[in-house]
Amino acid sequence: MRILHVASSFPHDTNDPTAPFMQEMLAAQALRGQEVSIIVPREDSLVEGLRSGVRIIGTPYAPHRRAQVWGYGKSFNHKGGLRPLAVFMTPMAMASLASALRREIRRQDPDVVHLHWVLPQGALSSVIPNSVPVVVSVHGADVRFSRGLMKPFTRKILARADGVIAASSGIINVMTSTLPSSRFRSYVIPHGADDILFGGKDTPSARHSLGLDRDERIIIAVGRLVPKKGFHNLIDAVASMQEVNVRLYIVGDGPARSRLHQQIVDRGADRIRLLGPLTREELATWYQAAEVVAIPSIVTPGDIDSGPVVLMEALAAGKAVVASRVGMALDIITHNLNGLLLDSVTPGELSEALQMALDQSDRLGSEGRALFERVGSWDRVAADLENVYEAAIAHRRATHGSSH
């Protein structure tokens, strides 16, 4: 099967922490013998060509490096809103992606085109020939842009789509409410994780390599530093915990970093550190060193955490998970069996749950690892995607015919 993806974010190279799930998901497709390509905005640091079996096609859109602010998580300000320059660059970026998409459809004759993020990439469905099946993935941040004035465009995109995918049922429910008939072509496919990378169990060695005290009770959180991740609540929760050996390390970067740093300073919380972005190998070591992984996502106006991918990575590492009932945690975690689920992530309730997870980290981590072994591989994701593509191809043929 020839699969042509289009996205606004993809790791620039093998160590780039930007949207790593995209690289891992497409690489899993390639391992199953699929012919996989992806079109993304070109940036100076993007390594194009063949990577892990995936052909990466960069398309230029910005006349100068300083104008490369579209996609790759750089389009948003610290409050989660769009930066004015990113809005200004949108017509150029979309025109460039559309031109590359038309060219690659003629060149590759793909069996299916997979558009990531319903807006803006979903709008590219309008330039795809009617004979070509289209699948659209909703990743969460795009939900906010699908409402209000953009609702008619969203309905048009969903009507054209032969399949709609999200990592959680919550995202599917929100999106398909825009066009209820699209629910019958909608699929929940939770993210996977790299077992070889994250499945290590040597906590003492990991702590030694990081220079950490073996007696520390380590909690980590991983993600882009934006409001929907709920890290501001997590900082207050850990700052108020009574156990003196508890430490919180937050991995990631983003527009809210300065605000979170100031919050830590204001709380006098020297037990909390922002580590910044890490390579995938460095991140794996931190998972191994931790006892608990906190995922305190919240629903901000129009923005929902679809995954996050960190959930499956934590389960792969065999770590106790404390998560809010947002994203795919609600679909795959059974409360107090293979993780802890919170209805509310107020600092008080979050601190209590974190302490409970620390006290039961071995049991929760073991059950979480067993869950991962059942559902967590990227090969499972790739197989599920193949099923969606086959259904999308059948839908296209049944409703519009095909000379494809």
Secondary structure, DSSP 8 states (H G I E B T S, - for coil): -EEEEE-S---SSTT--SSHHHHHHHHHHHHTT-EEEEEEE--TT---EEETTEEEEEE---SSGGG--SSTT-SB-TTS-B-HHHHHHHHHHHHHHHHHHHHHHHHH--SEEEEESTTTGGGGGGGS-TTS-EEEEE-SGGGGGGSGGGHHHHHHHHHH-SEEEESSHHHHHHHHTSSGGGGGGEEE----B-HHHH----HHHHHHHHT--TT-EEEEEES-SSGGG-HHHHHHHHHT-S-TTEEEEEE---TTHHHHHHHHHHHT-TTEEEEE---HHHHHHHHHH-SEEEE----BTTB-----HHHHHHHHTT-EEEEES-TTHHHH--TTTSSEEES---HHHHHHHHHHHHHTHHHHHHHHHHHHHHH-BHHHHHHHHHHHHHHHHHHHHHHH----
